Amino acid sequence: MNLGDLTAQQIRAMNYNELISVVRETNRPPGGVKTISHLAVGAHLDKDSHVLEIGTSTGITAIELARLVGCRVTAIDINERSIAEARRRAESLGVDHLITFEVNDATATGYPDDTFDLVFCGNVTSLIPDRAKALAEYSRVVKPGGFIAAIPMYYVKQPSEQLLADVTAAIQVTVEPLEESYWLDFFLGDGRIPFSREQYTFDWISDEVVESFIQDILARPHLDELSAEARQVLAEQYAVYMRLFRDNLAQMGYTELLVRCEADELGEPELFDSSPVLPRP
């Protein structure tokens, strides 16, 4: 469907993940390009590596991996409009020859066993109804000795019931007040060995910064194709989402988690673990 064919009613019915493909927002993983770089280095990617990205949205992770490392990326998403925007961005930045974008299901990709050096799933797994099936698929398609890169988000402050309900409605996936321990238990085990883990919390973003971001996005020339009514609904809906997510993320943290996948662990688990030494204030 052409952008000009979208009606106000169709836009009003869109969840956030559908709406960002219309405004062409760069839907970054938690931590943005910094996180992508950290995980690429941690997974020892090089130009001969082949990465599977789960839930590419508008393509920022796949594009940055191609630009930073020069590796091959297969990037999948269930939203056709997002995939189209991701292809457009890759072409404009000259990395489309390195990336294959496909509409595909994370729980049943159809790719052969032991295909990828890294499966990059970001925080997408939290949005997949059958998380266990998705993780089994990641583990199946990654090579022995390869990595799964996850960036799970979780609450570090107790959210209100209303906030959880509002975010659930926005993304149309039930949001649970999970803690980091849930995701560590989820991703580790069954031959998946912890390799690296870095914890972060989200900063508070002021009203002025949020409003400036919203106005910059809504001023994009391609949105002129929309009817006046559709554009007005889009502006209202997008602003509601951005303010809601600011409020939600201010109560959350995330972990850069790199898991190594082995057919069999090399001996017993390491006993004497260590932690980074933080600088004195």
N, C-alpha and C positions, 0 to 999 in steps of 0.2 A: 504494500500500500504506500502511495506517495504521501509525503508529509501533509500536503495541502488537502488530502482527502480525510484526514482525521477530524472527527467531530468533537465538540466540547464534551458530549456524553461519553465518548470513548476515552478521552483523556481523564475524565473524572473517575472512570472505573479502573484506571491503571494503578498498579502498585509501584513502589519506588524503583524497583529493578527494571520495570518496563518504561517508566518515565525518563530515566537517565539516558536511555537509548534515543529518546526524542530530543532532549536538550543537548545530547552529546557530552555529558559530563565525563570527566576522566575519573572513573571509579577505581581508585587506588586501593591496594590492600592496606591493612593497618600498618602504619609506619611509612607508607609510601615507597618512594624510590630507595630510600635508605635501607629499608627492610629487604627489598628485592636484592640489593647489592650485597648485604650481609649474608643472605642465604645462598646466593650464587657463589660467593667466595667459600662459604662453609662447606658447600657440597662439591667443591673442587671442579666446577664446570669449566669446560674449555670449548674451543670451536668444534670439536668432534663429538660433543655431548648432544643428547637428544632429550628434550624436556617435554613432559605432558603437563599443560596447565588446565586445571579444572575451574570452570566458571570464569572464563576470561572477561566477560562483560564487554566493555569497549576497548579492551586489548592492551592496557598499559603494562601489565606484567610481562606478557609475551614480547611486546615491543622493546621494553627495557632490557630483557634478557638477551634479545638478539643484538641490541646496540652495544651493551656492555661486554658481552662475551663472544658474540658471533656464532652462537650455537643454534641448532635447529630446534624449533618449538612447534609442537602440535597443541593448539589451543581450542578448547571446546566450551560451548555454552548452549543452553536450551532456548535462548531468545534469539530469533533470526535477525531482528532489527539490530541488536547489539553486535552480532557477528558481522553484519554488513558495515557498521560503523568502525569496528575493529579493522576490517580489511582496508577501508578507506584511509585510516590513520597509518597503517603499516606501509601502504603504498606511498603516502605523502612523505614519509620519513625514510624511504628507500630500503626497508628491511622486509618487504613482502616476499622476497625470494627465500627467506629463512623461516617463514612462519606459514603453517597450514591452519586456517581457521575452519572449524566444522561445527555444525549443529549436532550435538550428541548428548547422550545421557551418561552422567558420571557413574551410575551404578551398573551400566552394561555398555561399555565403550566399543566392544568388538575387536579391540586391538589384541595382537598375539601376546602370549606370556613373555615376561622378561624382555620388554621392548625398550623401556626408558631408563635413563640414568637418574632422572629426578622426576618425581610427581609433585607439582607445586599446587597445593589446594587452598592456600591462604586461610580465610575464615569461612569459605564456602560450605564446608561440611556441616556447619551448624544450620544451614538453610535446606539441607537435603533431608526429606522425611525418613528414609531408611539409611541412617548413618553407618550402621554396621556393614550393610551391603556395599556402600561406597568405599569404605576403608578396605574391605576385602578385594575390591576391584583395583584400588591403588596398589595394594600389595601384590596382586597377581601380575600387573603389567610392568612393575618396576624390576630392574635387573637385580640379581643377588649382589649385595654390596652397594646397591644404589640407595637413594635417599627419598624420603617423603618430607617436604617442607610444609609445615602447617603454621598458621598464625591465629590460633584461637583467641577469641575475645571473651571476656567474662567480667562479672561484676565485682568490684572491690568495695562498693558501697551498696547497701540494701536499697533496691529500687522500689518505688511505690507500685501498687497494683494498677493504678491508672496509667503510669508510664509504660509498664509492661503491656497493657492492653493496647495503648496507642501505637507502640512500635510493632506489635503483632499485626495490627490492622494495616500499618504502612507497608510492611514487607510480606504480609499474608503467610507468615510462618510463625508458629507459636514460639514466643520468646520465654525462656526459662531463666531464673536467676542463678545460673551456674557459676561455680568457682573454678579456678585453674586446675585444682586437683581432679575434677571430672575429666578434663581434656587430657591430662597426663595419663590417667588410667585408661582412657579410650584409645589413645594412639600407641601406647607402649604394650609390649608383649607379643606372643605368637611370632617370634623372630624379628620384631621391630625393637631396635635397641636405641636408647637415648644417646644422641651424639652432641648436641649443643642446645642451650636453653637460655634465653635472655628475656627478662620481664620489663614491661613498660606500663605507664599509665597515661591516659589521654589528658592533654591540657584543656583548661577552660578557654573557650573562644568568646570574645565579647560580642554584644549585639551589633556593634558597628562593623566589625570584621565579617560577621555572618551576612549582614545586609549588603555589604559591598560585594561579597562573593555571589550572592543571589542575583544582584543587578547585572554583574558582569556576564553571568551565564545566560540570563534572559535577554541580553542585548545581542546575542549571536545572530548574524544576518540570516542564517537558514531558517530561523523561526518566523521570518516574514512571510513564509509560504502558508502559514496557518491562517485561518479566518480570525477575525477580531475576537469573536466569542471564544473560540478554542484557545487562542493565545492568552486571554484573560484567565480562563480556567487553569491553564498550564501554570501561569505565574502564581496564582493563589495556591495551587496544590504543591508546587515545588518549594515555595517559601515555607509552607507548613512542614514539609518533610525536613528541610534543612534546620529549622529551629528545633524540631523534635529530636533529630539525631544529635545536635549539639548538646541538648539537655541530657540525652541518654549516654552519650560517650563520656561526658564529664564524670560519670559514675562507674566507668569501666577501665579495665586494663587489657593488655594483650601480651602474648608470649611468642617470640620468634623460636619455634621449635623445629629442630632438625633431627629426624629419626633415620637411622640406618637399617636397611632391610637385609637380613641374612637368612639363608636356608637353615643354617644351624649356627648357634652362637659359638664363637671361638673360645672354647673353654668356659669356665665359670664367670659370672658377672664380676666387674671390678669392685673390690671391697673398699679400697681407700680412695674415696671421692674427694673433691676439692671445690672451693668456691673462690670467686675473684675477690681481691682485696680492694675495698673502696677507699678512695683518697680521703684524708681527713679534711673536715670543713675549715 
